[in-house]
Every structure is written in structure tokens, then in C-alpha cells.
């Protein structure tokens, strides 16, 4: 069993779609980033890579590589999952939190969980997504951006 943690943050930007957990969330601004800036999926990928001891998404998908410009983070997650499978890892569970003052995430969390369970090839009951505000403190509370954290537990099927 191996544990991994991930964290990501992006600032709000005009003329961008807000995509979190693979769900387009209606909002006046999106997040600034080289890819689609899906903070939740980025944190999830970092947790998976960390659990496998394989660095982080910045090394795997550098922001100066044109191949990843405006990339769909679910596509990138698929690459990480293929790597995970090639190393014979299986997700035991994932716990995550989206940190945003606005917009409210609760209407979209079930769809995000379904997306992640599909992408991670696991039962939706193995995926947990929470959302919280910061009570108007910090950059998230001031409405400057959104952050996400994720923790995962992987089991190596080879070592059983």
C-alpha cells in the first residue's frame, strides 16, 4: 500500500471555461493555466504520481510543452492511469477537497465523482470529493482563484 498527496492552485482568468473534476461549472471566469487548469484533477494526478514515487505533473506534463496547451485534464489523467496500470497499481480510495469561496461546488460534486471513478476505473464509492470555503481568508476567500488537495491510497497488485 502506498499513500500519495497532491495540491494544485490556479488563479481566475477572463475568457476561460471553469472546469473542475471534468465538469464545466457555470461561472463568470475560468482558471488560468497551460492546460484546462482543472485544479481537482491536477491534485489527483499529483497524488497518484506521488504514491508511485514518480514525481509530479509539472515534470510529466511541463507547461512549456505545446502538446499540453489547453489539454483536457481528463485526457492527462488517462495517461497517469495507464502508467499506474503498467506498474500494477490499483486505486484503493481517493479523498479530495476543492477550496473555493465561489462558485458553490455542491451541485457538481456527484458528476465529478462519477467522472473520476470512470477515469480511475474504480467504484464511485472509492472516490470522495468535498468542497470548502476559506471564510473570505486568503486568495481563495478573496475570489482570486481556486485550490484543491487530494490524497490517495494505492495497492500494488504485483506484491500480493
HUBEL-V988110 format. One record per residue. RES is the residue in one letter. SS is DSSP state (hx for helix, st for strand, lp for the rest). Layout:
res:RES ss:SS
res:RES ss:SS
This chain:
res:X ss:lp
res:X ss:st
res:X ss:st
res:X ss:st
res:X ss:st
res:X ss:st
res:X ss:st
res:X ss:st
res:X ss:st
res:X ss:st
res:X ss:st
res:X ss:st
res:X ss:st
res:X ss:lp
res:X ss:lp
res:X ss:lp
res:X ss:lp
res:X ss:lp
res:X ss:st
res:X ss:st
res:X ss:lp
res:X ss:lp
res:X ss:st
res:X ss:st
res:X ss:lp
res:X ss:lp
res:X ss:lp
res:X ss:lp
res:X ss:lp
res:X ss:st
res:X ss:st
res:X ss:lp
res:X ss:lp
res:X ss:lp
res:X ss:lp
res:X ss:lp
res:X ss:lp
res:X ss:lp
res:X ss:hx
res:X ss:hx
res:X ss:hx
res:X ss:hx
res:X ss:hx
res:X ss:hx
res:X ss:hx
res:X ss:hx
res:X ss:hx
res:X ss:hx
res:X ss:hx
res:X ss:hx
res:X ss:hx
res:X ss:hx
res:X ss:lp
res:X ss:lp
res:X ss:lp
res:X ss:lp
res:X ss:hx
res:X ss:hx
res:X ss:hx
res:X ss:hx
res:X ss:lp
res:X ss:lp
res:X ss:lp
res:X ss:lp
res:X ss:lp
res:X ss:hx
res:X ss:hx
res:X ss:hx
res:X ss:lp
res:X ss:lp
res:X ss:lp
res:X ss:lp
res:X ss:hx
res:X ss:hx
res:X ss:hx
res:X ss:hx
res:X ss:hx
res:X ss:hx
res:X ss:hx
res:X ss:hx
res:X ss:hx
res:X ss:hx
res:X ss:hx
res:X ss:hx
res:X ss:hx
res:X ss:hx
res:X ss:lp
res:X ss:lp
res:X ss:st
res:X ss:st
res:X ss:st
res:X ss:st
res:X ss:st
res:X ss:st
res:X ss:st
res:X ss:st
res:X ss:st
res:X ss:st
res:X ss:st
res:X ss:lp
res:X ss:lp
res:X ss:lp
res:X ss:lp
res:X ss:lp
res:X ss:lp
res:X ss:hx
res:X ss:hx
res:X ss:hx
res:X ss:hx
res:X ss:hx
res:X ss:hx
res:X ss:hx
res:X ss:hx
res:X ss:hx
res:X ss:hx
res:X ss:hx
res:X ss:hx
res:X ss:hx
res:X ss:hx
res:X ss:lp
res:X ss:lp
res:X ss:lp
res:X ss:lp
res:X ss:hx
res:X ss:hx
res:X ss:hx
res:X ss:st
res:X ss:st
res:X ss:st
res:X ss:st
res:X ss:st
res:X ss:st
res:X ss:lp
res:X ss:lp
res:X ss:lp
res:X ss:lp
res:X ss:lp
res:X ss:hx
res:X ss:hx
res:X ss:hx
res:X ss:hx
res:X ss:lp
res:X ss:lp
res:X ss:lp
res:X ss:st
res:X ss:st
res:X ss:st
res:X ss:st
res:X ss:st
res:X ss:st
res:X ss:st
res:X ss:st
res:X ss:st
res:X ss:st
res:X ss:st
res:X ss:st
res:X ss:hx
res:X ss:hx
res:X ss:hx
res:X ss:lp
